Amino acid sequence: MPASEREKMAAGEWYCCLDDELDLLRQQARVAVHAHNTLPPDERGAMAPALKALFAQAAPNVFIEAPFHCSYGINITLGERVYFNAGCTILDSGRVMIGDRSMFGPGVQIYCAEHHKEPVLRSKGIEIARPVTIGSDVWIGGSAIILGGLTIGDGAIVGAGAVVTRDVPAGATVVGNPARIR
């Protein structure tokens, strides 16, 4: 029996994002994200319950400011005391693992999906999901963009506005577009 589009996505194979099961999962994420983004702060707390339930795993002391957006949520794992400032987006078609005490400035974006380079296949919704791993004690500056298939090592710093197109070694500071070690 052929693999489902969801199974292909999870396995890092080319898949069609225009799939009923994936549409349903994205709709569930939109509902949870909407709850998080519209609840009064006193009711939402550090993270709306619907959003926390969506994630693969989130430590109890994660704090996500509103607004926040993710595509699926089910592929996101957040360690202890992870903090997201307002306006962050995680397009988590691939696995996104974030280590303990990592902090994200406002407007940080993580993109796991890579659309097909062939126009005909791209028009049919063919894409591949690339995982992102961010270590512990990482600081990602505001409006930085992290592309799929990358690892950012423990203690690294990504400067505000940087576009990260390759792995960042532990303890390194990267800035610019494309991001380079400073």
Order of alpha helices (4+ residues) and beta strands (2+ residues): alpha-beta-alpha-alpha-alpha-beta-beta-beta-beta-beta-beta-beta-beta-beta-beta-alpha-beta-beta-beta-beta-beta-beta-beta-beta-beta
